Amino acid sequence: MTDLLSKLPLFATDREIAVAVVGKERAAMYVKVVIPMLERQGFPRIDPLHDGRPTLLVRRFYDGYLGITAGFQVAAPDGEDKLSEWKGRQQRRNERRPQLGLNARCLGALRYMVEHPDVRTSVEVPRATDFTMKELAGKGALKEGSKDPHGDRTWTVTDAGREEMARVNDWHGGRRRL
């Protein structure tokens, strides 16, 4: 039996690799379905300069995939359970993520109120209305108070609102997203 991978050029197209690996009949399925799955397991990427995948690395990938070389493990599991470690990292990441689902208008109003603790009414917050403030109150970021001497509703930022703004700032690396 001949090794078709060794007959390919140094950089081969996905179609050429597919024909060498699974034959002409199944090549289209391999290109469309299998290659994207294998890329997540370390299958060599297309080299943009040569417009093809390096066949030497494709061969090495399959040697490891089939267990031919003990020192090169790509798809074979190492036996360690790292799922709990991954879940812990994912949970820490989710705790950092903004949680109230605020739109840009609400986020801008909340940011302004956090940065200006003396502001109490929607009239004082740029581009905000009582509707915006009610949305923020509904999410737990603001608390509605009584009316001021001018007849405007007053609002105060809750701890949840300050925590959300801290999460937003942390999530975006301190950069404003508005």
C-alpha positions as CSV (number, residue, x, y, z in Angstrom):
1,M,0.0,0.0,0.0
2,T,1.4,3.4,-0.9
3,D,1.5,6.4,1.4
4,L,-0.4,9.1,-0.4
5,L,0.5,11.8,2.1
6,S,4.2,11.4,1.1
7,K,3.3,12.0,-2.5
8,L,1.7,15.4,-1.8
9,P,3.6,18.7,-2.3
10,L,5.2,20.4,0.8
11,F,2.1,22.5,1.2
12,A,-1.2,20.9,0.0
13,T,-4.8,22.0,-0.3
14,D,-7.5,20.6,1.9
15,R,-8.9,18.7,-1.1
16,E,-5.5,17.1,-1.8
17,I,-5.1,16.1,1.8
18,A,-8.6,14.8,2.0
19,V,-8.1,12.6,-1.1
20,A,-4.9,11.2,0.4
21,V,-6.5,10.5,3.8
22,V,-10.0,9.2,3.0
23,G,-10.1,8.9,-0.8
24,K,-12.0,10.8,-3.5
25,E,-15.5,9.6,-2.6
26,R,-15.4,11.0,1.0
27,A,-13.1,13.9,0.3
28,A,-15.8,16.6,0.2
29,M,-17.2,15.5,3.6
30,Y,-13.7,15.4,5.1
31,V,-13.0,19.0,4.0
32,K,-16.3,20.3,5.2
33,V,-16.8,18.4,8.5
34,V,-13.7,16.6,9.6
35,I,-11.0,19.3,9.1
36,P,-12.8,21.9,11.2
37,M,-13.1,19.4,14.0
38,L,-9.5,18.3,13.7
39,E,-8.3,22.0,13.8
40,R,-9.6,22.2,17.3
41,Q,-7.4,19.3,18.2
42,G,-4.2,20.8,16.7
43,F,-4.5,19.9,13.0
44,P,-2.1,22.2,11.1
45,R,-3.6,25.5,9.9
46,I,-3.4,26.8,6.4
47,D,-0.1,28.7,5.8
48,P,-1.2,32.0,4.2
49,L,2.1,32.5,2.4
50,H,1.9,29.1,0.7
51,D,-1.9,28.8,0.5
52,G,-1.9,25.3,1.9
53,R,-1.3,23.1,4.9
54,P,2.2,21.9,5.6
55,T,2.1,18.2,4.8
56,L,5.0,17.3,7.1
57,L,2.9,18.6,10.0
58,V,-0.2,16.8,8.7
59,R,1.7,13.6,8.8
60,R,3.0,14.3,12.3
61,F,-0.5,15.1,13.4
62,Y,-1.8,11.7,12.1
63,D,1.2,9.9,13.6
64,G,0.2,11.3,17.0
65,Y,-3.5,10.8,16.4
66,L,-3.0,7.1,15.5
67,G,-0.6,6.7,18.4
68,I,2.4,5.9,16.2
69,T,4.7,8.3,18.0
70,A,4.6,8.3,21.8
71,G,6.2,11.8,22.1
72,F,3.7,13.6,19.9
73,Q,0.2,13.6,21.4
74,V,-2.3,15.9,19.9
75,A,-5.7,14.2,19.9
76,A,-4.9,11.4,22.4
77,P,-6.1,12.3,26.0
78,D,-3.3,12.5,28.6
79,G,-5.5,10.8,31.2
80,E,-5.7,13.9,33.5
81,D,-9.0,15.3,34.4
82,K,-8.7,19.0,33.8
83,L,-12.5,19.6,33.5
84,S,-12.8,20.8,37.1
85,E,-9.9,23.2,36.6
86,W,-11.5,24.5,33.4
87,K,-14.9,24.9,35.1
88,G,-13.2,26.9,37.9
89,R,-11.6,29.3,35.5
90,Q,-14.9,29.6,33.6
91,Q,-16.8,30.3,36.8
92,R,-14.2,33.0,37.8
93,R,-14.5,34.5,34.4
94,N,-18.4,34.6,34.6
95,E,-18.2,36.3,38.0
96,R,-16.1,39.1,36.4
97,R,-18.6,39.5,33.5
98,P,-21.2,42.2,33.7
99,Q,-24.4,40.6,35.0
100,L,-27.2,43.1,34.7
101,G,-27.5,43.1,30.9
102,L,-27.6,46.9,30.7
103,N,-28.0,48.6,27.3
104,A,-25.7,51.4,26.3
105,R,-28.2,54.1,27.4
106,C,-28.6,52.6,30.9
107,L,-24.9,51.9,31.2
108,G,-24.1,55.5,30.4
109,A,-26.6,56.8,32.9
110,L,-25.3,54.5,35.6
111,R,-21.7,55.4,34.9
112,Y,-22.5,59.1,35.2
113,M,-24.3,58.6,38.5
114,V,-21.5,56.5,39.9
115,E,-18.9,59.0,38.8
116,H,-21.0,61.9,40.1
117,P,-22.4,60.8,43.5
118,D,-24.2,64.2,44.1
119,V,-26.4,63.7,41.0
120,R,-29.9,62.5,42.1
121,T,-32.4,63.2,39.2
122,S,-32.7,62.1,35.6
123,V,-32.6,65.8,34.6
124,E,-29.0,66.0,35.8
125,V,-27.9,62.9,33.9
126,P,-27.0,63.5,30.2
127,R,-29.3,61.7,27.8
128,A,-31.3,60.1,30.5
129,T,-35.0,60.1,31.3
130,D,-37.2,58.7,34.1
131,F,-37.7,55.7,31.8
132,T,-34.0,55.0,31.8
133,M,-33.9,55.4,35.6
134,K,-36.9,53.0,36.0
135,E,-35.1,50.5,33.8
136,L,-32.0,50.7,36.0
137,A,-34.2,50.4,39.1
138,G,-35.8,47.4,37.6
139,K,-32.4,45.8,37.3
140,G,-31.5,46.7,40.8
141,A,-28.8,49.3,40.0
142,L,-30.8,52.3,41.3
143,K,-33.3,52.9,44.1
144,E,-36.1,55.3,43.6
145,G,-36.5,58.0,46.3
146,S,-39.0,60.8,46.9
147,K,-39.4,63.9,44.8
148,D,-37.0,66.8,45.1
149,P,-38.2,70.5,45.6
150,H,-38.6,70.9,41.8
151,G,-40.9,67.9,41.6
152,D,-38.4,65.5,39.9
153,R,-38.0,62.0,41.2
154,T,-34.7,61.3,43.0
155,W,-32.6,58.2,42.5
156,T,-29.6,56.7,44.3
157,V,-27.1,54.1,43.1
158,T,-27.4,50.8,45.0
159,D,-24.5,48.6,45.9
160,A,-25.5,46.3,43.0
161,G,-25.2,49.3,40.7
162,R,-21.7,50.1,41.9
163,E,-20.6,46.5,41.7
164,E,-22.0,46.2,38.1
165,M,-20.0,49.3,37.1
166,A,-16.9,47.8,38.7
167,R,-17.5,44.6,36.7
168,V,-18.0,46.6,33.5
169,N,-14.8,48.5,34.0
170,D,-12.9,45.3,34.8
171,W,-14.4,43.4,31.9
172,H,-13.4,46.0,29.4
173,G,-10.0,46.6,30.9
174,G,-10.8,50.1,32.3
175,R,-11.8,51.3,28.8
176,R,-15.1,53.0,28.3
177,R,-17.4,51.2,25.9
178,L,-19.7,54.2,25.2
